[in-house]
C-alpha cells in the first residue's frame, strides 16, 4: 500500500493502517546500497546530531 493515512491525531503508522485492514505487516529488508550508506553515515557523523 502506498499513501498516507491521517487520523484526528495526525498521521497513522503503516502498522496501524495494515492492522485495521486485516493485512500483515512485513519488515522489508533495505537494499544493500542503502544499508551501506546508513552505516557510513553513522560511522562518519556518529552522535553529532
VENFEN-V202519 format. One line per field, one symbol per residue. phi: phi as a letter, one per 20 degrees, with the letter a starting at -180 (. if undefined). psi: psi as a letter, one per 30 degrees, with the letter a starting at -180 (. if undefined). A space follows every 10 residues. Layout:
phi: ???
psi: ???
This chain:
phi: .dpcdddfeo fdfgffffff emdfddefff fgffgfffff fffeemdfe
psi: kklkkkafga kkleeeeeef fgklkkjkkk leeeeeeeee eeeeebgf.
